[in-house]
Amino acid sequence: MSLTALLIVDVQKAIDHYSWGRRNNPDAEAKIKLLLAQWRALGWPIIHVQHLSKEPASTYRPGQIGVEFKDEVKPLAGELVVQKRTNSAFIGTELEPYLRAKKITSLVIVGVITNNSVEATARMAGNLGFDTIVVEDATATFDKEDLRGEWHTAERVHALSLANLQGEYASILSTEQVIENFV
């Protein structure tokens, strides 16, 4: 039987800063908390990803409150925390060696930002041969302006990002589907 880890990406206080704008999936943290409770109850592997930005204006920059994990997902003793400085949790971190050493072959990915760190991490996971699930209602993003100056709703950005991942890199499921099929 393969081991499935819950990978919680960048759920830090930084995402609550007004500068990000309007986001979709306002219940994402509640869904993540539900999945986290399920994983903890089963004793399955949990990995928290913490972004530490090098950008001076970033809300994720170390030394400010935004870098702290949100209360809903605070790591417990024994749960791995992977700190990253890029959008992918695999680049410059111990994530892949840890997964291989623990014989973890499947990942359930939740967190933020769908079209940034979630998508980058899911693509890498798929490329590295991990069975990858991205939980559509336990991930979130923000309204975004494209290069032509046109604004797109967070819902549309989220849907397109998930469509980019579906099939080749990951399966897209809801929290309910993950609980029904895997927990």
ROVEX-107769 format. One line per field, with one value per residue (C-alpha): residue in one letter; chain; x, y, z. Coordinates in nm, 4 decimals, always signed. Each point is the difference from the previous one (the first is absolute). Layout:
N
rest = [a;...] .
kette = [A;...] .
xx = [X;...] .
yy = [Y;...] .
zz = [Z;...] .
***
This chain:
183
rest = [m;s;l;t;a;l;l;i;v;d;v;q;k;a;i;d;h;y;s;w;g;r;r;n;n;p;d;a;e;a;k;i;k;l;l;l;a;q;w;r;a;l;g;w;p;i;i;h;v;q;h;l;s;k;e;p;a;s;t;y;r;p;g;q;i;g;v;e;f;k;d;e;v;k;p;l;a;g;e;l;v;v;q;k;r;t;n;s;a;f;i;g;t;e;l;e;p;y;l;r;a;k;k;i;t;s;l;v;i;v;g;v;i;t;n;n;s;v;e;a;t;a;r;m;a;g;n;l;g;f;d;t;i;v;v;e;d;a;t;a;t;f;d;k;e;d;l;r;g;e;w;h;t;a;e;r;v;h;a;l;s;l;a;n;l;q;g;e;y;a;s;i;l;s;t;e;q;v;i;e;n;f;v] .
kette = [A;A;A;A;A;A;A;A;A;A;A;A;A;A;A;A;A;A;A;A;A;A;A;A;A;A;A;A;A;A;A;A;A;A;A;A;A;A;A;A;A;A;A;A;A;A;A;A;A;A;A;A;A;A;A;A;A;A;A;A;A;A;A;A;A;A;A;A;A;A;A;A;A;A;A;A;A;A;A;A;A;A;A;A;A;A;A;A;A;A;A;A;A;A;A;A;A;A;A;A;A;A;A;A;A;A;A;A;A;A;A;A;A;A;A;A;A;A;A;A;A;A;A;A;A;A;A;A;A;A;A;A;A;A;A;A;A;A;A;A;A;A;A;A;A;A;A;A;A;A;A;A;A;A;A;A;A;A;A;A;A;A;A;A;A;A;A;A;A;A;A;A;A;A;A;A;A;A;A;A;A;A;A] .
xx = [+0.0000;+0.1324;+0.0360;-0.1866;+0.1235;-0.2015;+0.2029;-0.1220;+0.1463;+0.0603;-0.3035;+0.1524;-0.1345;+0.1459;-0.3022;-0.2316;+0.1756;-0.2255;+0.2610;-0.0879;-0.3528;-0.3109;+0.0330;-0.2136;-0.0771;-0.0459;-0.0544;+0.3320;+0.1585;-0.2967;+0.0352;+0.3749;-0.0643;-0.2451;+0.2511;+0.2767;-0.2130;-0.0662;+0.3719;+0.0931;-0.2650;+0.1379;+0.3637;+0.0786;+0.2889;-0.0590;+0.2321;-0.0362;+0.1613;+0.1029;+0.0939;+0.2838;+0.0123;+0.3173;-0.2064;+0.0200;-0.3692;-0.1382;-0.2530;+0.1836;+0.3330;+0.1636;-0.0081;-0.3660;-0.3268;-0.0910;+0.2588;-0.1803;-0.2307;-0.3720;-0.1556;-0.2071;+0.3101;+0.2694;+0.2419;+0.0127;+0.3193;+0.1191;-0.1624;+0.2572;+0.0347;+0.1663;+0.1180;+0.0249;+0.1185;-0.1478;-0.3498;+0.0618;+0.0309;+0.2455;+0.2642;+0.2819;-0.1761;+0.0161;-0.3517;+0.0816;+0.2709;-0.2369;-0.2848;+0.2298;+0.1524;-0.3471;-0.1230;-0.2790;-0.1334;-0.3161;-0.0627;-0.3214;+0.0737;-0.1933;+0.0789;+0.0719;+0.0500;-0.1588;+0.1628;+0.3355;+0.1463;-0.2750;+0.0267;+0.3823;+0.0214;-0.2642;+0.1741;+0.3309;-0.1653;-0.1570;+0.3246;+0.1867;-0.2436;-0.2112;-0.3713;-0.1312;-0.3391;-0.0800;-0.3045;-0.2023;-0.1989;+0.2988;+0.2073;-0.0510;+0.1271;-0.0670;-0.1386;+0.2769;+0.0755;+0.1402;+0.2664;-0.2622;-0.1428;-0.3110;-0.1100;-0.0991;-0.1931;+0.1677;-0.2549;+0.1091;+0.3731;-0.0529;-0.1953;+0.2604;+0.2852;-0.1722;-0.0726;+0.3723;+0.0754;-0.2818;+0.1156;+0.3699;+0.1114;-0.2795;-0.3548;-0.2337;-0.2397;-0.2171;+0.0551;-0.3055;+0.1408;+0.3364;-0.1674;-0.2286;+0.2768;+0.3143;-0.0766] .
yy = [+0.0000;+0.3405;+0.2749;+0.3230;+0.3254;+0.3158;+0.2932;+0.3361;+0.2804;+0.3541;+0.0304;+0.2917;+0.3260;+0.1788;-0.0955;+0.2035;+0.3262;+0.2420;+0.0454;-0.3387;+0.1160;-0.2143;-0.3757;-0.3037;-0.2960;+0.1875;-0.3386;-0.1446;+0.0187;-0.1851;-0.2728;-0.0217;-0.0229;-0.2870;-0.1923;+0.0725;-0.1439;-0.3135;-0.0486;+0.0547;-0.2474;-0.2650;+0.0749;+0.0655;+0.2236;+0.3755;+0.2566;+0.3741;+0.2253;+0.3459;+0.2663;+0.2320;+0.2675;+0.1830;+0.2859;+0.3124;+0.0901;-0.3527;-0.0763;-0.3356;+0.1629;-0.1361;+0.2283;+0.0951;-0.1579;-0.1155;-0.2755;-0.1739;-0.2931;+0.0711;-0.1353;-0.2596;-0.1818;+0.0538;-0.2930;-0.2388;-0.1540;-0.2686;+0.1518;+0.0999;+0.3686;+0.0647;+0.3567;+0.1202;+0.3150;-0.0686;-0.0882;-0.3763;-0.1902;-0.2342;+0.2560;+0.0477;-0.1985;-0.3437;-0.0893;-0.2540;-0.1848;-0.0139;-0.1427;-0.2606;-0.1014;-0.0446;-0.1877;+0.2533;-0.0389;+0.2119;+0.3624;+0.1825;+0.3691;+0.2839;+0.3663;+0.3213;+0.1544;-0.2331;+0.1520;+0.0503;-0.2292;-0.2619;-0.0368;+0.0085;-0.2614;-0.2244;+0.0151;-0.0991;-0.2788;-0.1394;+0.0311;-0.1821;-0.2918;+0.0575;-0.0766;+0.3506;+0.1293;+0.3701;+0.0727;+0.2614;+0.1343;-0.0065;+0.2268;+0.3670;+0.2903;+0.3672;+0.2212;+0.0624;+0.2468;-0.1423;+0.1564;+0.1903;+0.1658;-0.2177;-0.1177;-0.3616;-0.1192;-0.2270;-0.2664;+0.0116;+0.0075;-0.2942;-0.2024;+0.0551;-0.0913;-0.3238;-0.0719;+0.0412;-0.2722;-0.2461;-0.3205;+0.0361;+0.1221;-0.0686;-0.1051;+0.2736;-0.1030;+0.1664;-0.0401;-0.2263;-0.2206;-0.0301;-0.1038;-0.2490;-0.1564;+0.0176;+0.0471] .
zz = [+0.0000;-0.0898;+0.2551;-0.0671;+0.1519;+0.0503;-0.1345;+0.1319;-0.2130;+0.1329;+0.2275;+0.1855;+0.1395;-0.3034;-0.2123;+0.2182;-0.0872;-0.1896;-0.2750;-0.1497;-0.0828;-0.0329;+0.0109;-0.0716;+0.2257;+0.3278;+0.1695;-0.1199;+0.3454;+0.1516;-0.2632;+0.0640;+0.3737;-0.0623;-0.2121;+0.2501;+0.2821;-0.2069;-0.0759;+0.3647;+0.1190;-0.2373;+0.0830;-0.3664;-0.1085;+0.0044;-0.1525;+0.0533;-0.2602;+0.1185;-0.2526;+0.1006;-0.2688;-0.0978;-0.1431;+0.2208;-0.0450;+0.0381;+0.2708;+0.0294;+0.0913;+0.3193;+0.3019;-0.0307;+0.1112;-0.3524;+0.0114;+0.2893;-0.0705;+0.0287;+0.3191;-0.1896;-0.1257;+0.2625;-0.0102;+0.2935;+0.1341;-0.2396;-0.3102;-0.2580;-0.0898;-0.3354;-0.0503;-0.3585;-0.1739;-0.3448;-0.1179;-0.0082;+0.3279;-0.1746;-0.0989;+0.2481;+0.2750;+0.1584;-0.1193;-0.2725;+0.2003;+0.2991;-0.2111;-0.1584;+0.3359;+0.1536;-0.3104;-0.0512;-0.3529;+0.0100;+0.0925;+0.0793;-0.0517;+0.1635;+0.0624;-0.1839;-0.2524;-0.2569;-0.3079;+0.1709;+0.2682;-0.0126;-0.3777;-0.0028;+0.2755;-0.1592;-0.3395;+0.1567;+0.2002;-0.3162;-0.1943;+0.2776;-0.0208;+0.3096;-0.0237;+0.0623;+0.1003;+0.0252;+0.2133;-0.1872;+0.2949;+0.2385;-0.2233;-0.0792;-0.2066;-0.0660;-0.2757;-0.2530;-0.2754;-0.3225;-0.2202;-0.2003;+0.3098;+0.0131;+0.3444;+0.0604;+0.3010;+0.2499;-0.0920;-0.3651;+0.0829;+0.2375;-0.2573;-0.2722;+0.2314;+0.0984;-0.3669;-0.0716;+0.2565;-0.0719;-0.1627;-0.0764;+0.3419;+0.2479;+0.0663;+0.1206;+0.2758;+0.2642;+0.3737;+0.0128;-0.2787;+0.1757;+0.3249;-0.1772;-0.2104;+0.2092;+0.3679] .
***
